Amino acid sequence: MSIVRGVYEGFTAVVYGFILDIALKALLFMGFSDLVYDVFQLIIAMLWIGINMFGWGGVCIVNRGSCRLSTIFRYTMFIVTPLMAFSYLFYLYSDVGAAAFLFLIAVSIILGLSVAGYIGAYMVSNQFRSNVGRAGAVISIVAVIMWLTLMPSVMEVGIAINALGDLLIVITLLSVRRRYVPTVRVHHR
């Protein structure tokens, strides 16, 4: 695999990661409901972490600062996934206190990972001199701070603002990704 292809695929994965970021936050905002929904929440969380781990590993070739992000996502997967799984199990066995405690820790770690991703997007935007990407990263960080209030109405507004910030980041990353489109060689017979 060429370096250009690796960077292109890395940026593609990071873009998908930012799209899943909003879906994951919307799911986490709804909390516990039923087993199918909770399993879906867990799957999206694992998918989001995995995609970001792969994506930032590819982007790392053009932005050395983002190399650490891939490692952060890799090791955090082994913490967040069991925490969420155990919180759902406690919820199923009617231990709501333990379930809520573990769920709150998992959500806090996920919010921290989101901020790490926004910092990575800010670094890439800064490297490619994109004010749109920088603004999107700052907006998304402010939206995550709104989650810390734990007030449902403020958290809903935070999700909407976060979606706007992630959209700006995605627009920037798509424009940067175009620079690394792999060329296809045509073979003449």
C-alpha positions as CSV (number, residue, x, y, z in Angstrom):
1,M,0.0,0.0,0.0
2,S,1.4,3.4,-0.9
3,I,1.8,6.3,1.5
4,V,-0.8,8.3,-0.4
5,R,-3.3,5.5,-0.3
6,G,-2.8,5.1,3.4
7,V,-3.3,8.8,4.1
8,Y,-6.4,8.9,1.9
9,E,-7.9,6.0,3.7
10,G,-6.9,7.5,7.1
11,F,-8.7,10.7,6.3
12,T,-11.7,8.7,5.0
13,A,-11.9,6.8,8.3
14,V,-11.5,10.0,10.4
15,V,-14.4,11.6,8.4
16,Y,-16.6,8.5,9.2
17,G,-15.4,8.8,12.8
18,F,-16.8,12.3,13.1
19,I,-20.1,11.3,11.5
20,L,-20.4,8.4,14.0
21,D,-19.4,10.8,16.8
22,I,-22.7,12.6,16.6
23,A,-24.7,9.3,16.3
24,L,-22.9,8.0,19.4
25,K,-23.6,11.1,21.4
26,A,-27.3,11.0,20.5
27,L,-27.5,7.4,21.5
28,L,-25.6,8.0,24.8
29,F,-27.9,10.9,25.6
30,M,-30.9,8.6,25.5
31,G,-29.3,6.4,28.2
32,F,-30.7,2.9,29.0
33,S,-33.9,1.7,27.4
34,D,-34.0,-2.0,26.3
35,L,-31.5,-4.7,25.6
36,V,-31.5,-4.3,21.8
37,Y,-31.0,-0.6,22.0
38,D,-28.2,-0.9,24.6
39,V,-26.4,-3.5,22.5
40,F,-26.7,-1.1,19.5
41,Q,-25.1,1.6,21.7
42,L,-22.2,-0.6,22.6
43,I,-21.6,-1.6,19.0
44,I,-21.6,2.0,17.8
45,A,-19.2,2.9,20.6
46,M,-16.8,0.1,19.6
47,L,-17.1,1.0,15.9
48,W,-16.4,4.7,16.6
49,I,-13.3,3.9,18.6
50,G,-12.0,1.4,16.1
51,I,-12.5,3.7,13.1
52,N,-10.8,6.6,14.9
53,M,-7.9,4.3,15.9
54,F,-7.4,3.2,12.2
55,G,-8.0,6.7,10.8
56,W,-5.7,8.7,13.1
57,G,-3.0,6.0,12.4
58,G,-3.2,6.9,8.7
59,V,-3.4,10.7,9.2
60,C,-0.3,10.3,11.4
61,I,1.9,10.1,8.2
62,V,1.2,13.8,7.4
63,N,0.6,15.1,10.9
64,R,3.0,13.7,13.5
65,G,1.0,15.1,16.4
66,S,-2.0,12.9,15.6
67,C,0.1,9.7,16.0
68,R,-0.7,9.7,19.7
69,L,-4.4,9.8,19.0
70,S,-4.3,6.4,17.4
71,T,-2.6,5.0,20.5
72,I,-5.1,6.7,22.8
73,F,-8.0,5.2,21.0
74,R,-6.4,1.8,20.8
75,Y,-5.8,1.5,24.6
76,T,-9.1,3.2,25.6
77,M,-11.1,0.6,23.7
78,F,-10.1,-1.9,26.3
79,I,-11.4,0.3,29.0
80,V,-14.6,1.8,27.6
81,T,-16.1,-1.4,26.0
82,P,-16.0,-3.5,29.2
83,L,-17.3,-0.6,31.3
84,M,-20.3,-0.2,29.0
85,A,-20.9,-3.9,28.9
86,F,-20.8,-4.3,32.6
87,S,-23.1,-1.2,33.1
88,Y,-25.7,-2.8,30.8
89,L,-25.4,-6.1,32.7
90,F,-25.9,-4.4,36.0
91,Y,-28.9,-2.6,34.5
92,L,-30.4,-5.9,33.4
93,Y,-30.0,-7.3,36.9
94,S,-31.7,-4.2,38.4
95,D,-28.6,-2.8,40.1
96,V,-29.3,0.7,38.8
97,G,-26.8,2.5,41.0
98,A,-23.8,0.5,39.8
99,A,-25.1,0.6,36.2
100,A,-25.4,4.4,36.3
101,F,-22.0,4.8,37.9
102,L,-20.2,2.7,35.2
103,F,-22.2,4.3,32.4
104,L,-21.2,7.7,33.6
105,I,-17.5,6.8,33.7
106,A,-17.8,5.3,30.2
107,V,-19.5,8.4,28.9
108,S,-16.9,10.6,30.5
109,I,-14.1,8.7,28.8
110,I,-15.9,8.9,25.5
111,L,-16.3,12.6,25.8
112,G,-12.6,12.9,26.6
113,L,-11.8,10.8,23.4
114,S,-14.1,13.2,21.5
115,V,-12.1,16.2,22.7
116,A,-8.9,14.4,21.8
117,G,-10.3,13.9,18.2
118,Y,-11.2,17.6,18.0
119,I,-7.7,18.6,19.1
120,G,-6.4,16.3,16.3
121,A,-8.8,17.9,13.8
122,Y,-7.6,21.3,15.0
123,M,-3.9,20.3,14.5
124,V,-4.7,19.1,10.9
125,S,-6.7,22.2,10.2
126,N,-3.9,24.4,11.5
127,Q,-1.3,22.5,9.4
128,F,-3.4,23.1,6.2
129,R,-4.4,26.6,7.3
130,S,-8.2,26.0,7.4
131,N,-10.1,28.4,9.5
132,V,-13.3,26.4,8.9
133,G,-11.7,23.3,10.5
134,R,-10.3,25.3,13.4
135,A,-13.7,26.9,14.1
136,G,-15.4,23.5,13.9
137,A,-13.0,22.0,16.4
138,V,-13.5,24.9,18.9
139,I,-17.3,24.7,18.5
140,S,-17.3,20.9,19.1
141,I,-15.1,21.3,22.2
142,V,-17.6,24.0,23.6
143,A,-20.4,21.5,22.8
144,V,-18.7,18.8,24.9
145,I,-18.3,21.2,27.8
146,M,-22.1,21.7,27.6
147,W,-22.5,18.0,28.4
148,L,-20.7,18.5,31.7
149,T,-23.8,20.3,33.1
150,L,-25.7,17.0,33.0
151,M,-28.9,19.1,32.3
152,P,-30.9,17.4,29.6
153,S,-32.0,20.6,27.8
154,V,-28.4,21.9,27.7
155,M,-27.1,18.5,26.6
156,E,-29.6,18.5,23.7
157,V,-28.4,21.9,22.5
158,G,-24.8,20.6,22.9
159,I,-25.6,17.8,20.5
160,A,-26.9,20.2,17.9
161,I,-23.9,22.5,18.3
162,N,-21.6,19.5,18.2
163,A,-23.2,18.4,14.9
164,L,-22.5,21.8,13.4
165,G,-18.9,21.7,14.6
166,D,-18.4,18.2,13.3
167,L,-19.9,19.2,9.9
168,L,-17.3,22.0,9.6
169,I,-14.5,19.5,10.6
170,V,-15.8,17.0,8.0
171,I,-15.8,19.7,5.3
172,T,-12.2,20.6,6.0
173,L,-11.0,17.0,6.2
174,L,-12.7,16.2,2.9
175,S,-10.9,19.1,1.2
176,V,-7.6,18.0,2.7
177,R,-8.3,14.3,1.7
178,R,-8.5,15.4,-2.0
179,R,-4.8,16.2,-1.9
180,Y,-4.1,12.5,-1.2
181,V,-6.3,10.8,-3.8
182,P,-4.4,7.8,-5.1
183,T,-3.7,7.9,-8.8
184,V,-4.8,5.0,-10.9
185,R,-2.4,3.9,-13.6
186,V,-3.9,2.9,-16.9
187,H,-2.1,0.0,-18.6
188,H,-2.1,0.0,-22.4
189,R,-1.9,-3.3,-24.2
